[in-house]
């Protein structure tokens, strides 16, 4: 059997990985640089838009395209209110923000910006509510009690003094 028949097709995969999963280290680093610079631009600049006046915006994450020419910023207004209007206002002023962003970052290209509502806070709130529900808490308590009893038994066993015997002699 020849080796070509056994090897998987690696066309289109990155070097050193068996599956193309998630963003590259370069995309993550560039996204974080853009996020920090975007926060600074939003803090300093006054944008003349009724949806953005007097609103503090949290930039939770910036995802970069593989060629680093496009950036999607996930934002949430402080307090979570009127998020769609704030995102629409930011998207209306994306070109202005891109121009200001260019002076804050040292990338070959200043990425085109797109803003989206960050849903992660809402998802976390829903998970907290789910874990706090009586049905889930009831299901988790027996497992926690069983784990605690195993740990207690282990600690009781390990705290008892052991006899020190000499190791058996090696045979020659």
Secondary structure, DSSP 8 states (H G I E B T S, - for coil): --HHHHS---TT--TT-SS--S--HHHHHHHHHHHHHHHHHHHH-----TTTTT--EEEEEEEE-TTSSEEEEEEEETTSTTHHHHHHHHHHTHHHHHHHHHTT---SS--EEEEEE--HHHHHHHHHHHHHSHHHHHHHHHHHHHHHHHHHHHHHHHHS------------
